[in-house]
Amino acid sequence: MNPPNKTRIYLSPPDIGELERRYVQEAFDTNWIAPLGPNVDGFEQELAAYVGSGHAAALVSGTAALHLALRLCGVGPGDEVVVSSLTFVASAAPVVQLGASCTFIDAERDSWNLDPALVAELFEARAREGRLPRALIVVHLYGQSADIDPLVELCDRYGVALIEDAAEALGATYKGKSPGSFGRAGIFSFNGNKIITSSGGGMLVSDDAELIAHARKLATQARDPAPHYEHTELGYNYRMSNVVAGIGRGQLATLDQKVAARRANFAHYVEGLGDLPGIAFQPEAAWGTHSRWLTCLTVDAEAFGNDREAIRLALEAENIEARPVWKPMHMQPVFQEAPMVGGAVSEDLFERGLCLPSGSSLSQADRERIIAIVRGCAR
Ligand SMILES: *Cc1c(COP(=O)(O)O)cnc(C)c1O
């Protein structure tokens, strides 16, 4: 039934081409094996152009990019930062690492992203108390943009810095533009499981040239311009290497094909599973294009005849990786003291949500296997 050598199907494995090899080879051939060089410059320019941001800094990870974004927006000890609860821990950890604290906000059903109505309520309440949050981190989940316009308006009105965690949303659109390009700063990730990978890396983007110049300085141990080592502030070692940037450049060149492949996965899942009672896919909001980085669905156990976990375990038994939807931050033991606004939607999505294998190299045979196993779990 389950030969142990059956090749594992991963949730979202890397999908690497020839161009990546060429850029990396070039780095070796020209001895640019350093955290600067033509691939870093090229990757920054090409990504900034793709997402429509003025400037970009290539960094060691998306988490490092978020850490710098927060610091450059003035977040420090005692500050409050408002964060989407339904996300990966990296959206919130840098807030705490800067000595600030998180207040979490629930998702809305139409996109599974931050609910702007709840943000409005919180900002109003905070304005009345006379202590506004320093920043808002909006996460664009699973390849879908949050509803950005009302958030930009709220942040402008109350003087709160808008930071976009677009780690999962490269290739998505909001009203024709890329998420990550609307806020004071935006971040992307090129971790191994993202829609494109550099084997690990991240990018900070902003229209503010000074912010990005300062980010580059902080990312290289905050060296002041001097022939010796001079420091008027402290930084980090966060710059991306020129070898890694070569992989990223090659990947970025095929991003549109990767979005198309992931959207095709989604279409096949809908065709193969959409008729089953109790199965509902993450909706595509009217404001933009979902990249379908991951195809996610919810399971109504009563209608379907089995719960989310039964499906996940049936897939795992066949050496297929599927994952529950993110466990919300307000449910995490490490954040049990953090204030939370709402919560019912993200708790329900965690309880019933499942992410299916969604890689851009997923074959038709793989998809058919997965669909057959899920169908086998139905009543
Ligand atoms: C992957 C991810 C990050 C972190 O990116 P790294 O490059 O792995 O540090 C941050 N936020 C979200 C929502 C992510 O999915």
The ligand as an ORCA input file, in Angstrom:
! r2SCAN-3c Opt
* xyz 0 1
  C       8.458     33.087      5.294
  C       7.815     34.182      6.022
  C       8.562     35.160      6.712
  C      10.024     35.064      6.969
  O      10.836     34.950      5.905
  P      12.294     34.307      6.073
  O      12.970     34.652      4.809
  O      12.082     32.832      6.246
  O      12.942     34.924      7.264
  C       7.886     36.223      7.275
  N       6.555     36.321      7.218
  C       5.800     35.394      6.595
  C       4.319     35.590      6.550
  C       6.394     34.285      5.997
  O       5.634     33.349      5.432
*
